[in-house]
Amino acid sequence: MEYNKIINRAILILEDGTKYEASHFGAPVSSSGEVVFNTSMTGYTESMTDPSYNGQILTYTYPIIGNYGVPSSSYKEYISEFYESDKIQVSGLIISYYSHRPYHWNMSLSLSDWLYKNGVPGLHGVDTRFLAKKLREKGGSMLGKIVIENEDIPFYDPNKENISKKVSIHEKITYGNGIYKILLVDFGLKNNILRCLLRRNCTIIRVPWDYDFTNEEYDGLVLSNGPGNPKIYEKSIYYIRIAMKKERPIFGICLGNQLLGIAAGGNTFKLKYSHRSHNQPVISVKTGKSFITSQNHGYVLDAINLPKEWKIFFKNLNDDTCEGIIHDNKPFFSVQFHPEASSGPTDTEFLFDFFIKKIIVHKNKQ
């Protein structure tokens, strides 16, 4: 049974003073964060458990949310089968129409019950497409707060702190028993990165975001996705620079792409229009092939200052921004989008195979 306490007043307040009165569902608590929007049609379970959304109030432009409920939190090899982390990461949820009668064969909870269980508030009855247009002109986000029953809370800006401290693991964890030894730096990674690597005969050593991995033995290094401003991760960038001198294969994903780019000599900036959807088209600069990708970021790599041996790997077909970089003669590459998807299209999962091939080539040279 859904939580059904009557909330007399629920409102979304943006930093410019704009207010949206709405109906409440989920946990009866107030919350604040960075209000962002996502245009995906499905995959709210995966998005809401993505640690990259920590500190953010997620707005869905798709009009009906909650219609298939939430799957169980079952685990396989110590990894949740259907969630991208162990809990809801968003600070709040804003939708247009909430489906009060969800149904799916694998449903264990309604969306409202799941929010309540995780202590996260939701609002429905908001014109989310109108709200998205407003957010879009502000770089895809604005600070905001969900206020329940006139409770006064301050605005919160997640970009001013290192959120990886909240979402990364705190101790080293090992998964699998494959032939390729992968060191995976967790800045707030999605579980499907683990799944994709385990399917490729890997042993994964997952370490915290600030772990000194410079003396670790591994075949390949993966830099995960994660939340926040990439320039905050100074310690991690320092370790990546040392790792690059060892010339073992490196694969960066999303935030990992930005950190590798900074370590190589590049810079980052905040996008005018953020990329948060399942339908972002990118093109391979080398092959000319295009792919539809899942993305979730507000910052992007400015590759203009990279040394000449670094090349742009992929470009975004909507705004021509850098979607990845690759080194001319060393086994280093990264992408801004999510090749692991979950949710979204799996067009670029082949990049995990590309990474494994670089490991094989490197090992054969030794």
N, C-alpha and C positions, 0 to 999 in steps of 0.2 A: 504494500500500500504506500502511495506517495505521501510525503510530508505535506500537510495541508493547513498549517497554521495561517490564519488570516493576517496578512500584512496590509495595513491601511495606507501606507505611503512608501513607494519605492521609486527612486529617481537616479538617473545618470547625469552627473554634472561634469562638464568639460572645463579645462583650465581657462578658457576664454569666457566662462560664465554661462554658456549654453546649457539648457536643462531639458531632459527628456523624461517625462513621467511615464511609468510603465507598470506592468504586472510582474509580480515576483514569483520565482520558483527556486528550488535548491535550498541552500542554507540561509537562515534568516540573519545574516550578518552583513555589515558594511565592509567595503573593500576599496582599495585604490591601486592605481598602477598606470601603465602606458596603454591607452586604448588603441588597438590595431584592428584591421579587418582582413578576412580571408574569404575568397570567392569560391572555394571548393563546394561541390555538391554533396559529397560524402566524406567520411573519414573523421568525423568529429571526435571519436574516441582516441584515435591516434594523435590528432593535433593537440587535444587538450592534455595529453600525457607527454607531449614533447617538451623536454626541459628548456628548449630555446624560447618557449613562451612564458617562462617563469617571470613573474612581475608584470605581466601584461593582462589586460582585460580584452578578451577575444570577441570580436564582432563577426558574425556570419552573415554574408549577404544573401545566401541561398534561403528562400522564404520558409521552408519547413525543416525544422531540426528536432531530433529526438524520436523520429518515427520508427526507428529500429532498435531503440533502447541501447543498452550497454552489455557487451559480452562478459563472461565470467573472467575472473582474474587467475585462471589456471596457469601453471608454470611447466616449462619443458626445459630440462638442463639448466635449471635455476634462472631461467629467463621467462618473463611473462609472455604468454602466447599471443595476446591481442593488444597489450598496452605497450607504449614506447618508454615508459618508466613505471615506477611502482605506485604512482599517485597522480592525481590531477595537478598540473603545474600552473595553469592559468589562475589569475587572481579573481576573475569573474567572467561571465558569459553573457553576451548581448545577442538576442535573436528576434526575428520578426514574429514567427508563429511557432508555438511549442505544441508538439503532438502529445496530447494527454492519453492517447490510447496506442502506445507503441506495440509492435509485434515483430519478433524474429525468432527463428528456431533456437538460436544460441543466446538469446537475451537472458540475463540474470537480474538486471535492475533497470528501472526507468532512468532516463537522464536526470530527472529531478532528484530521485533518491540517491543517485551516484554523487551529484553535487552536494547534497545534504551530508552524506557520509564523509565527504572530503572537506567539509567546512567552506564551500565555495558558493557565493551567491550568483543567481542568474536573473536576467530581466527579459521578458518577452512583451510583444506589443509595440516594439520600436520599429520605425521605418529604417531598417538597417542599410538599405541602398542609398537613401538620402544621407545617412550618417557617414557611409563610406565615401561619398562624394566630398563631404566636408573634410574628412580625415585625409583624403587623397591630396587635397590642396595644401595640406600641412605636412607633407612628406610621408603620408601614410599612417601617421600616428599623432596623438595628442595625449597629454596627461589627463586623467579623469578619475572619477570615483563613483562607486555605486553606494548610494546612501539609503539605508533602511530605517524607517520610522524617525526621520530627522536627526539621526545620530551624526554628529559633526566629526569628521576625520580629515586629516591633512592629505594633500596630494603627495604622490610618491613617484620619483623618477628612477626606474631601474637602471638607466644608462650611466648613473653616477657612481655605481659600485660594481664590484666584481661578483656577479651572481653565481659564477661557477663554484664559489665557496658553499653555496646552498645546494646546488644540484649535482655536483660531482661526488664520486665515492671518496672515502677518507682513507681507505687501506687497499693495498694491491689485491686483486682477485684474478684467478686463472680459470679459463674455460677451455674445454675440449682437450684433445690429445692428438692433434694433427701434425703433419710433417713440416708445416711452415710456422715458424715462431713469430707472432705478430705482437709488437708493443703498441697498445692502444691508449692514447692519452685522452682521458675523459674530461671534457669541458662542459658536459651536460649532454652526453650522447644519447641517441635513440637506439632502442634495443635491436632494431632491424639491422644495424651495422654489425652487431654481434652475430645475428642469424646468418647474414650474407657471408661473413668470414668463416663461420663454422661449417657452412655448406661447401666450403672450398678447402677442406682438409687442413684447417689452421688450429694451432694452439694460441689462444689469446691471453696476453698478460695485460690486464686493464689496470691503469694507474691513475691516481688523482691528478687534477689539472696542474698542481704546483710541484709534482714529483720530479726529483732530479733523476732523469733517465739516462744521463750522459754516459754512465758506466755500465748500463745494462747490455746484455747480449740479446740480439734479436735479428731476424731476417728482414723484417720490414716494419716501418713506423707509420701508424695511422693517427692523424690529428682529427678529432671528432668535431661535430657541430657543437654549438653552445650559444648561450645568450649574451647580450650586452655589447658594449663598445670594445672592439678588438684591441685598441691601444691601451686598455687597462692591464692587459696580460703581459707585462714587461718581463717577469720572471720566465714565463713559458717561451717567449720569443728568444730570450737569451739561450735557453736549453736547445731550442730548434736550430739556432745558428751553430751550436757545437755539433749537433747531430748531422748537419749538412756537411761538415768537414769529413765525416766518416764515410760518406757517399753510399750508404745503404738506402734502398728504396724508401721513399716517403710519399704518402697519399693523404692529402688534406681534403676535408669535406666541410663546406659552409664556413663556419668560423675558422676551421682548420685551414681553409683556403686563404683567408685574410691573414692569419698568423704566419703562414709560410711566406706569403707575399711580403709582409712587413720584414720578416727575418731576412729575406733576399734583397731588401733595399727599397721596396715599394711603399705605398701609403694607402690609406683608406679614407673614405668620406661617406657621409650619410646620404642615401638616395633621396631625390625629390619625390619619387613615387616608389614606395617600398614594393618588394616582390613577396607576396604571400598568397599562393594559389597552387593548383595542380596543372595549370595550363600555360606555363611560361615556356615559350619556344627559344631554343638555343641552337647555334650552328657550330659545328666543328670547323675551326679555321683551316685545319690540315686537309680534311676530306670533303668539305662542303656539304656534308650530311646534316640535316636538322633533326632535332629531337624535342619532344614535349616533356617537360620536367616539373617535379614538385619543388617548390621553393618557400623559404621562410626567413627573410632577412631584411633589415633596414639599412645596413652598412654594406659597402661594396669595395673591392680592391681597385685602386687607381694604379694601373700597371705602367704608367708613363715613365716612371723613374727607375724601373727595374733594369738591372744590367743587361747588356745586349744578348747574353747567352740564354736569357729567359724569353719565352714567347707566349703570346696569348693562345690558350688551348681552345676555349669556347667563347662565343659572344652571345649576348642576349639579342634576339631578333626584334624585340619591341623598342628598346632604348639604346642598343649598341654598347651596353656596359660589359665589362670583363666578367666572364662566367667561369674562368679557370686559367691556370698558367701551367707551363711545362718547360723543363730545362732541356737545352739542346743536346747535351751529352752525358748528363747525370740522371739517375733514375728517380727524379723528383717531379711530381705533378699534383695538381689540386683542382677541385671544382667548387663553384659557389652553390650549385644546386644539390639536390639529394638523390644520388644514384640508388640508395637503399629504399627510396620512396616511403611507403607506409605512413601516411596514405599517399595515393597518387599513382601516376604511370610508372612502369618499370622499364622504360625505354633505355635507360642508361646504366642498368645494373651490370652490363658488360665491363664497366670500369673496374670492378673488383677482379675480374679475370685479367684485365690489363695490368693491374697491380701485381697479381700473382706471377704473371709472365715476366715482369721486371725482376721479381725476386729470384725466379729460376735462372734467368740470364746472369744476374749478379752472382749467384752461388756458383754457377758453372765457370765463372771467370776466376774464382778464388783458388 
